[in-house]
Amino acid sequence: MALSQQHLPQLILHAAGWVRRLHDALYPTATPLPEQFSPLFAPFFAPSTLARIRLLLVPEIPNPDFYPALQAQGLPVPLDFRVMAGLTLIDTVLISQSRADFSGPLLASLLFHEGVHVVQYEHLGLDRFMTEYVLGWASADQRYEGIPLESRPTPWNHASRQSPRCRSQSSRP
């Protein structure tokens, strides 16, 4: 059985809950963005955003805790997070030690991409971010590559329209 439109509201609810629980569990052990990245990202991100980003190296990005319930219903797993190099949980970025390339430019590119997600969370909030993410995934024939919030982040397609920087007025969740 495939995931259908009727499954999406529950998927959004479960995904938002999982992100919140995982964020709250991991945030205390995450560390600030290393200083070496601040000069690289300063033209694109507000100082307050850079100060909020937290990093945590993990052996592997975990799949959501509700996936077994989906599988028990005969539903497919939407996205396999275990193969991802990074995952943003509001303002906390998980970096997979088994998938990420830790060479300078590639790590900077991954951190920039995840930093854009931090800005998206700041602007949209958790519930709206998750709604747009899941609905974008569903409208892209359930393909990661087609998710609008996952389009290749660049300064020109993710920056605030009122500023040359990705800025936020919201505070830490």
C-alpha positions in Angstrom: 0.0 0.0 0.0 1.3 3.5 -0.9 1.0 6.6 1.2 -2.0 8.6 0.0 -3.4 12.1 0.5 -5.4 10.8 3.4 -2.3 9.8 5.3 -0.6 13.2 5.0 -2.2 15.0 7.9 -1.1 12.2 10.3 2.3 12.0 8.7 2.7 15.8 9.3 1.6 15.5 12.9 3.9 12.6 13.6 6.9 14.2 11.8 6.5 17.5 13.7 6.3 15.6 17.0 9.4 13.5 16.2 11.4 16.6 15.2 10.4 18.3 18.5 11.2 15.3 20.7 14.6 14.6 19.0 15.5 18.3 19.1 14.7 18.6 22.7 16.7 15.4 23.5 19.8 16.4 21.5 20.0 20.2 21.8 21.7 20.1 25.2 24.6 18.0 23.8 25.0 19.9 20.6 27.8 22.5 20.2 27.8 26.0 18.5 28.7 26.3 14.9 32.5 26.3 14.7 33.9 29.8 14.4 35.7 28.9 11.2 32.4 28.9 9.3 31.1 32.3 10.6 33.1 34.4 8.1 32.0 32.2 5.2 28.3 32.4 6.2 28.2 36.0 7.5 27.2 37.5 4.1 24.2 35.2 3.9 22.9 34.7 7.5 22.1 37.1 10.3 24.5 37.0 13.2 21.6 35.8 15.4 21.0 32.9 13.1 24.7 31.9 13.1 24.7 32.1 16.9 21.6 29.8 17.2 22.9 27.0 15.0 24.0 24.0 17.0 25.9 20.9 15.6 25.9 17.4 16.7 27.9 14.6 15.1 26.0 11.3 15.1 27.0 7.9 13.8 24.0 7.9 11.6 20.9 10.0 11.2 18.1 8.1 12.8 14.8 7.3 11.1 11.7 8.6 12.9 10.4 6.6 15.8 6.9 6.3 14.2 8.2 4.5 11.1 7.6 1.0 12.6 3.9 1.9 13.1 3.7 2.9 9.4 5.3 -0.4 8.3 3.0 -2.3 10.6 0.1 -0.8 8.6 1.7 -1.9 5.4 2.8 1.7 4.5 6.2 2.5 3.1 8.8 4.5 4.9 8.6 8.0 3.4 12.3 9.0 3.5 15.3 6.9 4.8 17.1 9.4 6.9 19.9 6.9 7.6 21.4 7.6 4.2 21.4 11.4 4.7 24.6 13.4 5.5 22.7 16.0 7.6 19.4 16.8 9.1 18.1 20.0 10.7 15.9 19.8 13.8 14.8 23.4 14.2 18.2 25.0 15.1 20.1 21.8 15.7 22.0 20.2 12.8 22.8 16.5 13.0 25.8 15.5 10.8 26.2 11.8 10.0 29.7 10.5 10.6 29.0 7.7 8.2 27.7 9.8 5.3 29.1 13.3 5.5 32.3 14.3 3.7 34.4 16.2 6.2 36.6 17.9 3.6 36.5 21.7 3.9 34.4 22.8 0.9 31.9 19.9 1.1 31.3 20.3 4.8 30.8 24.0 4.4 28.3 23.3 1.6 26.4 20.8 3.8 26.4 23.3 6.7 25.2 26.1 4.5 22.3 23.9 3.2 21.4 23.0 6.8 21.7 26.6 7.9 19.1 27.5 5.3 16.7 25.0 7.0 17.4 26.8 10.3 16.2 30.0 8.6 13.2 28.2 7.1 12.2 26.9 10.6 12.7 30.4 12.0 10.4 32.0 9.4 7.8 29.2 9.2 7.8 27.6 12.6 7.9 23.9 13.2 4.3 23.1 12.2 4.3 25.1 9.0 7.7 23.9 8.0 6.7 20.3 8.5 3.4 20.9 6.6 5.2 22.5 3.7 8.0 19.8 3.7 5.6 16.8 3.7 3.2 18.4 1.2 6.1 19.3 -1.0 7.4 15.8 -0.8 3.9 14.4 -1.7 3.5 16.8 -4.6 6.9 15.8 -6.0 5.8 12.2 -6.4 7.3 11.4 -3.0 10.8 12.2 -4.1 13.3 14.0 -1.9 14.8 15.8 -4.9 11.5 17.5 -5.7 10.8 18.9 -2.2 10.7 22.7 -2.6 12.3 23.3 0.8 15.2 21.0 -0.3 16.0 22.8 -3.6 19.6 23.6 -3.8 20.0 26.4 -1.3 21.8 29.4 -2.6 22.0 33.0 -1.4 19.7 34.1 -4.2 16.9 31.7 -3.8 16.6 31.5 0.0 17.6 35.0 1.2 14.9 37.3 2.6 13.4 39.6 0.0 13.9 42.6 2.3 17.5 41.9 3.0 20.6 40.5 1.3 20.9 38.1 4.3 18.7 35.3 5.6 17.3 37.0 8.6 14.8 36.1 11.3 12.8 38.0 13.8 11.8 35.0 15.8 13.4 33.6 18.9 14.6 30.2 19.9 11.7 27.7 20.1 
